[in-house]
Amino acid sequence: MFYFPARRDTDRREEDAVSEPHLLVEKEGHIVTVTFNRSKSRNAFSLEMMARMADAWQMIEADPEVRVAIMTGADGVFSAGADLKVMHSDQSDNPWHARFREDPDLHWKALLRMRRLSKPLIAAVEGIAFGGGTEVLQGADIRIAGQGSRFGVTEARWGLFPLGGSTVRLQRQISYTKACEMLLMARPIDAEEALKIGLIGRIVPDGEVLAEARKCAEVIASNGPFAVQSILRSIRETADLPETEGLAKELEIGWAVLKSKDAREGARAFAEKRPANFTGE
């Protein structure tokens, strides 16, 4: 396991003092696992956590060895979203505050609002995913949840606005009326309802979510990385196009894959009845 280097935290507030970073990042082979790590605060987003999240996504994008990522929360909780206890307090003495002065878009980069990863991201949800927890979830491609998990974009209940992208993304990912229910009523939903409306893709028993996510990640990591990333790109870039334009874009993206070294290696591996040795080229 490795962590991103921490900034000086000798002045960290007592409520945020922990022995570990607020975000853990672990790389095993071609898979990176990003874990929200403030269990005493239900993994609510702190300045440190969001800064580390933005760094983690950038690292995943930049590292050619990374083929898939998993996003999860420590100790059976995904995330309660923004830490409302400190949201409107003076955080100028927080050692991480300087990062946000340097980059005003750091919040949005952390929440995958500015852009989504070009590599598949799997969300492994245990417990609650409220507010920003459900917002960042919408930046994931595959979403697996425990039977007891709950979801909600609850900002309106507290007079807030969900600036992580939910008023735009949610109605595109689930039905319009269900998106309005979640956003306007600030009504939490359980895993069964989240599955029914398409917010998540599958439910597994509580305690087995991360293991299931890793199984999915291993399958994806064994596939051709250039093919996987190109398929994901085509899905996204053609989503709102007319069919004719979408098919033209698909052909443009897909043809480059068929001419790649990985495609030739895949064909040889099939003929020789062996696992393919993909390089992403």
LUMTORDREN-307037 format. One record per residue: x, y, z of N, C-alpha, C in turn; residue in three letters. Coordinates in steps of 0.02 Angstrom, whole numbers, plus 32768, in hexadecimal, padded with zeros to 4 digits. Layout:
REM LUMTORDREN-307037
XYZXYZXYZAla/...
//
This chain:
REM LUMTORDREN-307037
802A7FC58000800080008000802C803E8000Met/801580727FDD803A80B07FDF800980EA7FE9Phe/8023812180037FFA815C800D801A81967FE8Tyr/7FF081C57FD2800D82027FB7802D82297FF0Phe/8065824A7FE48088826E8019805B82A28039Pro/805A82A2807A802F82D1809F8051831580A5Ala/8028834980A58042838C80B38050839080FEArg/807383C48114808083CC815B803E83D18180Arg/803583AB81B57FF583AC81D87FFE83B78223Asp/803283DA8235803C83E7827C800684148299Thr/7FE5843B826E7FB0846782857F6A844B8278Asp/7F66840C82657F2583EE82567EF883F38293Arg/7EB9840182867E8A840682BD7E8283C182DFArg/7E7383C3831E7E6F838583447E3B83578326Glu/7E038372830E7DCE834882F37DE3832482B4Glu/7E16833D82927E2D831D82557E6D82F4825FAsp/7E8782F4829C7EC682D182A97EBC828682A5Ala/7EE0826582787EDC821D82707F2282038265Val/7F2A81C282707F6C81A482677F798193821FSer/7F45819381F57F4D818381AF7F3081BC8185Glu/7F4381C181467F2581F3811A7ED981E98114Pro/7EB6821D81007E6D821980F87E5981F380B9His/7E8A81E3808F7E7E81BA80547EB88189804DLeu/7EA8814B80437EDA811780387EDA81037FEFLeu/7F1480FA7FD37F1B80E67F8D7F4980AA7F89Val/7F3080747F6F7F5680367F6C7F58801C7F24Glu/7F93800C7F0D7F9B7FF17ECA7FB37FA97ECDLys/7F8D7F7D7EAE7F9F7F377EA97F9B7F237E60Glu/7FD47F177E417FD57F077DFA7FB97F407DD2Gly/7F847F327DAC7F657F657D807F297F867DA1His/7F1D7F787DE17EE17F907E037EF47FC07E3CIle/7ED27FFA7E3F7EDB80297E757E9B802D7E9DVal/7EA180297EDF7E6780307F0C7E6D80717F33Thr/7E3B809B7F2D7E3880DB7F507E0580D67F87Val/7E1A80E17FC67DEE80D780007DE681178028Thr/7DA7812D802F7D988166805B7DA5814E80A3Phe/7DCB817680C97DE6815B81087DDD818B8143Asn/7D9E819F814F7D8E81C6818B7D5281A581ADArg/7D5D816981C47D24814181DD7D0181618218Ser/7D25818782427D0581A6827C7CD581DD8266Lys/7CDD81F682297CB08229820E7C87820C81D4Ser/7C7D81CB81D47C5881A7819F7C7581B7815AArg/7CB781BD81597CDC81C9811C7CC5820880F7Asn/7CB0823A811D7C9D827A81007CDA829B80E1Ala/7CCF82C180AC7D0682DF80877D25831980ADPhe/7D64831680BB7D8A834D80D87DB3836D80A1Ser/7DD383A680B07DFF83C4807E7E378395806BLeu/7E538374809D7E898345808F7E72830D8062Glu/7E3782F180727E1F82B9804A7E1382CE8001Met/7DF483097FF87DE6831E7FB37E25832E7F8CMet/7E56834C7FAD7E9583597F8B7EB683187F76Ala/7EB582E77FA37ED382A67F937EAA82827F5EArg/7E68828A7F5D7E3F826C7F287E5382877EE4Met/7E5982C97EDF7E6E82E77EA07EB282CD7E8AAla/7EE082C67EBA7F2282AB7EAB7F1E82627E94Asp/7EF1823C7EB47EEA81F57EA37ED181EC7E5CAla/7E9E82137E497E83820C7E057EB882207DD2Trp/7EDE82537DE17F1482687DB37F4882317DACGln/7F5A82117DE37F8B81DC7DE07F7181A17DB8Met/7F32818F7DC27F1581577D9E7F1581657D53Ile/7F0481A27D407F0481B57CF97F4A81B17CDCGlu/7F7B81C77D027FBF81CE7CE77FE7818D7CE5Ala/7FD6815E7D0F7FFD81207D157FE680ED7CE1Asp/800E80DD7CAE7FF980AE7C7B7FF080677C94Pro/800C80597CCE800580167CEA7FC1800B7D0BGlu/7F9E80427D1B7F5C803D7D3A7F2780327D05Val/7F007FFD7D0C7ECD7FED7CDB7E867FF67CF6Arg/7E7E7FF47D377E3C7FFA7D557E4480127D9DVal/7E1280377DB67E1480507DFB7DD5803D7E21Ala/7DDD80387E627DA4802A7E8F7DA080647EC0Ile/7D64807B7ECE7D5780B07EFE7D2B80947F35Met/7D40809B7F747D1A807E7FAB7D2480A77FEAThr/7D04809280217D0C80B580617D2280858097Gly/7D44809F80C87D5E807580FF7D2780638131Ala/7D2F802A81517D068015818A7CBC8013817BAsp/7CAA7FF981417C647FEC81327C3980298122Gly/7C58806181127C33809D80FE7C5480BA80C0Val/7C2C80CC808E7C4780EB80517C5981338061Phe/7C28816080647C3681A580777BF681CA8086Ser/7BF881F380BA7BC0821E80CC7BC2826080A5Ala/7BF1826780777BF682A480507C1D82DB8073Gly/7C0B831980667C2E835180857C27835080D1Ala/7C5A836580F37C598369813C7C3683AA8150Asp/7BF483A7815C7BCE83E3816A7BE2840581ABLeu/7C0283E081D77C1783FE82177C4C8434820DLys/7C73842E81D87CA9845E81CC7CA18483818AVal/7C6B847381657C64848E81217C6784DA811FMet/7C4484FB814C7C428544814C7C6D85638183His/7C98853C819F7CC5855781D27D04857181B2Ser/7D29859981D77D6885B481BF7D9D857D81BFAsp/7DB3856A81847DE68535817E7E2985508166Gln/7E328591816F7E7085B081567EAE85958178Ser/7EA5857A81B67EDF855E81D97EEA851481C8Asp/7EBD84F881A07EC584B2818A7F0084B08158Asn/7F31848681657F6D848581397F5D847180F1Pro/7F23845580E37F108442809F7EEC847B807BTrp/7EDB84AF809F7EB584E680817EDB85078047His/7F1D8509804C7F45852880187F3B85067FD4Ala/7F3084C47FD47F2584A17F947EE884BC7F70Arg/7EB584CE7F967E7784E67F787E7C852E7F63Phe/7EA785557F847EB485997F6D7EDB85967F2BArg/7F0985677F277F3185617EEA7F0885487EAFGlu/7ED7851D7EBD7EAE85007E897E6485017E9EAsp/7E3E85357E8A7DF8853B7E9E7DCC85027E85Pro/7DE384DD7E537DBD84A57E387DCC84637E59Asp/7DF384637E8E7E0984257EAD7DCE83FC7EC7Leu/7D9B841E7EE37D6083FA7EFA7D4183D07EC2His/7D3A83F17E887D1783D07E507D4283997E32Trp/7D8383A27E317DAF836C7E1A7DA9832F7E48Lys/7DA4833C7E897D9E83057EB97D5E82DD7EADAla/7D2783017E9F7CE582E17E967CDA82C87E4FLeu/7D0D82CA7E267D0982B37DE07CD582DC7DB9Leu/7CCD831B7DCD7C9D83477DAB7CBC83647D6BArg/7CFC83737D6D7D1D83927D347D2383607CFAMet/7D3383237D0A7D3882EE7CD97D3882AB7CFCArg/7D2582777CD77D2882347CF37D6982137CDDArg/7D7B81DE7CFE7DB881BA7CED7DB1819A7CA8Leu/7DE881967C847DE781737C437DED81287C4DSer/7DFB81137C8B7E0080CC7C9D7DC380BA7CC8Lys/7DAC807C7CC47D7080697CE97D7980747D35Pro/7D44808F7D537D43809A7D9B7D0880727DB8Leu/7D1780497DE97CE580207E0B7CD8803D7E50Ile/7C99804A7E607C8680607EA37C6F80247ECCAla/7C8D801C7F067C7B7FE67F347C5C80067F72Ala/7C1B80037F787BF6802A7FAB7BDC7FFD7FE3Val/7BF3800B801F7BD77FEF805C7BBA80288085Glu/7B84801C80A97B68804F80D57B4B808980ADGly/7B5680C680C57B3580FF80A57B6181208070Ile/7B40813B803D7B5F8165800B7B3081A18003Ala/7B3A81D3802D7B0E820E802D7B32824B8011Phe/7B0A827B7FF77B2782B97FDF7B5E82AC7FACGly/7B9A82C67FBB7BD382BC7F8F7BE582737F84Gly/7BD082477FB37BDC82007FA97BB781E57F6DGly/7B7781FA7F657B5281E67F297B67820E7EEDThr/7B7F824B7EF77B9582737EBE7BD382557E9EGlu/7C0582447EC67C4282277EA97C3481E27E8DVal/7C0181C07EA87BED817F7E8E7BD981847E45Leu/7BBC81BC7E327BA581C57DED7BDF81CB7DBBGln/7C1C81D27DD57C5781D27DAB7C74818D7DA1Gly/7C55815A7DC17C6C81157DBB7C4780F27D82Ala/7C6880C17D647C4C809D7D2B7C27805D7D40Asp/7C42803A7D717C237FFE7D8C7C18800B7DD6Ile/7BDB7FFC7DEF7BC9800C7E347BAC7FCF7E56Arg/7BCE7FBA7E8A7BBB7F7F7EB17BAC7F957EF8Ile/7B757F7E7F147B617F957F577B4D7F5B7F83Ala/7B567F657FC57B407F357FF67AF57F398000Gly/7AD97F0380187A917EFF80227A777F378050Gln/7A9E7F4A80817A887F7C80B17A9C7FC3809FGly/7AB67FCF80647ACD801280517A9280408043Ser/7A9F8081804B7A6C80B4803E7A8C80EE8019Arg/7A63810F7FEF7A7B81437FC37A4E81807FC9Phe/7A6981BB7FBC7A4081F67FBD7A6782357FACGly/7A4782617F867A6382A47F797A3A82D27FA5Val/7A5182DD7FE17A2882FA80177A3583458023Thr/7A5783667FF57A6A83AC80007A2E83DA800DGlu/79F783D07FE979BD83FD7FF079A283FD8037Ala/79A883C6805A799083C2809F79B283F680CBArg/79F0840680BB7A17843580E47A1F847980C1Trp/79F68485808D79F984C5806B7A3584CC803EGly/7A51849580277A8E84967FFF7A7F84807FB7Leu/7AB084877F8C7AA984747F467ADD843E7F36Phe/7ACA84087F147AF983D27F047B2683E47EC9Pro/7B5D84057ED77B89841E7EA27BB983E97E86Leu/7BB083AB7E9B7BDB83767E7F7BC4835D7E3CGly/7B8F837B7E217B7883697DDE7B3683447DDBGly/7B1583397E137AD9830F7E147A9E832B7DEESer/7A95836E7DEC7A5B83897DC87A62837E7D7DThr/7A9E83707D667AA983627D1F7AAF83177D13Val/7AD882F57D3A7AE782AF7D2C7AB0827F7D40Arg/7A90828C7D797A62825B7D957A29824D7D65Leu/7A0C82817D4679D482777D1879EA82547CD8Gln/7A2B82527CCB7A44822D7C907A5281E57CA1Arg/7A5A81D67CE17A6C81927CF57A31816B7D0FGln/79FE818D7D2979C0816C7D3D798781947D1EIle/794981827D2B791181A67D0C790B81EC7D29Ser/78EE82197D0178E6825F7D1478BF82657D56Tyr/788782427D5A785D824A7D96787E822E7DD4Thr/78A381F87DCD78C781DC7E077900820B7E1CLys/7920822A7DEB7954825A7DFC793682957E22Ala/78FB82AC7E0C78DA82E37E2F78C682D07E76Cys/78AE82937E7F789E827B7EC278DB827E7EEFGlu/791282637ED7794F82617F00796882A77F0FMet/796782D37EDD798483167EE6795683457F0CLeu/791683467EFB78E883777F1878CE83637F5CLeu/78C383227F6678AB83097FA678E582FA7FD6Met/792382F77FBB795E82E47FE2795182A28006Ala/793082757FE3791A82368001794D81FE7FF7Arg/796781E3802E799581AA80277970816D800APro/799481447FE5797881067FCB79A580CC7FDFIle/798880917FE279AF80567FF579CD80357FB8Asp/79F380017FC27A177FE17F8B79E77FC37F58Ala/79AF7FA67F6F79807F877F4179637FBB7F11Glu/79507FF67F2C7935802A7F01796B80467ED4Glu/79A8804E7EEE79DF80677EC479EC80387E8AAla/79E77FF77E9579EF7FC67E5F79B67FCB7E2DLeu/797A7FD27E46793F7FD47E1B794080107DECLys/7958804A7E04795880867DDA7998808E7DB3Ile/79C880617DBD7A0580617D957A3E808B7DB1Gly/7A3980A17DEF7A7180C77E0D7AAC809A7E1ALeu/7AA0805B7E2B7AD480297E357AC67FEE7E07Ile/7AF87FC47DFF7AF17F8C7DD07AE57F497DEFGly/7AFB7F407E2E7AF17F007E4F7AF57F077E9AArg/7AD67ED97EBD7AD67ED67F067AF57E957F1BIle/7B207E977F4E7B3D7E5B7F6C7B347E5F7FB7Val/7B3D7E297FDB7B367E2C80247B667E5F8043Pro/7B507E7E80797B7B7EAD809C7BBC7E8A80B0Asp/7BF37EAE80AA7C347E9280BB7C587E718081Gly/7C347E6880497C527E46800F7C5C7E747FD3Glu/7C4D7EB57FDD7C4D7EE37FA57C937EED7F87Val/7CC47EFA7FB27D077F077F987D247EC97F76Leu/7D167E8E7F917D2E7E517F717D0F7E497F2CAla/7CCF7E587F267CAD7E547EE57CCA7E887EB4Glu/7CD77EC47ECE7CF47EF87EA37D387EE37E8AAla/7D5F7EC37EB47DA17EAC7E9F7D9D7E767E6AArg/7D6B7E4A7E6F7D617E177E3C7D537E397DF8Lys/7D277E6A7DF97D187E8F7DBC7D557EB27DA1Cys/7D7C7ED17DCE7DB87EF57DB97DEB7EC77D9AAla/7DF27E8B7DB57E227E5B7D9A7E0F7E467D54Glu/7DCD7E3D7D487DB77E2B7D057DC67E647CD4Val/7DB77EA17CE87DC47EDA7CBC7E0E7EE27CAFIle/7E377EDA7CE47E7F7EE37CDD7E9F7EAE7CB0Ala/7E7E7E747CA97E987E3F7C7E7E877E4B7C35Ser/7E587E777C287E457E867BE37E767EB87BC4Asn/7E717EC17B847E9D7EF07B627E917F377B7AGly/7EC27F597B987EB67F9C7BB47EA47FD07B80Pro/7EC27FCB7B447EB27FFB7B0F7E697FF17AF9Phe/7E557FB17AF47E107FA27AE07DDF7FBA7B16Ala/7DEE7FAC7B557DC27FBF7B8C7DB8800B7B8EVal/7DEF80307B8C7DEA80787B907DC980967B52Gln/7DD280777B197DB2808F7ADC7D6780817ADDSer/7D5480477AF67D0D80377AFC7CEB80677B2CIle/7D0C80757B647CF080A47B957CEA80E97B76Leu/7D1D80FD7B507D1B813F7B2E7CE081427AFDArg/7CD6810D7AD77CA0810C7AA67C5C810F7AC8Ser/7C5380EA7AFE7C1480EC7B237C0381347B38Ile/7C3481577B527C29819A7B6B7C1F81CD7B33Arg/7C4B81CA7B007C4981FD7ACC7C0E81F67A9DGlu/7BEF81BB7A9B7BB681B27A6E7B7381B57A92Thr/7B7481BD7AD47B3781B87AFB7B0081E97AE5Ala/7B1382267AD37AE182597AC27AE082697A78Asp/7B00823F7A4F7B02824C7A077AC9822879E3Leu/7AB1824479AB7A84821E79807AA681DD796APro/7A7F81AA795A7A9C8168794C7AD0816B7914Glu/7AC2818E78DF7AF1819178A77B3481AE78BCThr/7B3181E578E17B6F820578FA7B9281D8792DGlu/7B6A81B779567B87818A79887BAC81507968Gly/7B8F813379357BAF80FB79137BEF811178EFLeu/7BEE814D78D57C2B816778B57C62817178E9Ala/7C50818B79227C82819479587C9B81507970Lys/7C6E812079787C8180DD798E7CB480BF795DGlu/7CA780C7791C7CD580AC78EA7D1A80CD78EFLeu/7D1A810E78F97D59813279007D818118793CGlu/7D60810F79747D8280F879B17D9580AE79ABIle/7D67808679937D71803D79927DA48026795FGly/7DA8804979267DD6803478F27E1F80377909Trp/7E2D806A79327E728070794D7E8380357979Ala/7E51801A799D7E5D7FE079C77E6B7FA2799CVal/7E447F9A79677E4D7F5E793C7E917F5D791ALeu/7EB17F9779127EF37F9B78F27F2C7F9B7925Lys/7F1C7F9279657F4E7F99799A7F777F5979A3Ser/7FAF7F6079C77FD97F2779D97FB27EF77A07Lys/7F897F147A347F627EEA7A617F317EBD7A3BAsp/7F147ED77A057EE57EAF79DD7F0A7E7579BDAla/7F467E8179A47F6D7E4A79867F817E1779BBArg/7F947E3079F67FA77E037A2C7F6B7DDA7A43Glu/7F307DF97A467EF47DD47A5A7EE37D9D7A2AGly/7EEA7DAA79E97EDD7D7779B77F0E7D3D79BCAla/7F4F7D4E79C77F817D1979CF7F737CEF7A0DArg/7F627D117A447F557CED7A827F197CBF7A7BAla/7EE67CD67A577EAB7CAB7A4A7EBF7C6D7A22Phe/7EE67C7879EE7EFB7C4079C37F287C0F79E8Ala/7F517C2A7A157F807C007A3A7F647BE77A7CGlu/7F267BF87A8B7F037BE17AC77F2A7BF27B07Lys/7F3D7C327B0C7F627C497B477F487C8E7B5BArg/7F577CA47B987F437CE87BAC7F697D1C7B82Pro/7F477D517B727F677D867B4B7F957DB07B77Ala/7FCA7DC87B5A7FF97DF47B7C7FF17E3B7B60Asn/7FC07E5F7B797FB07EA17B5E7FE07ED67B79Phe/7FEF7F077B4F801B7F3D7B637FF87F817B61Thr/7FBB7F837B467F977FC27B417FA97FE97B03Gly/7FC87FC87AD37FDC7FEA7A947FB77FCE7A59Glu/
//
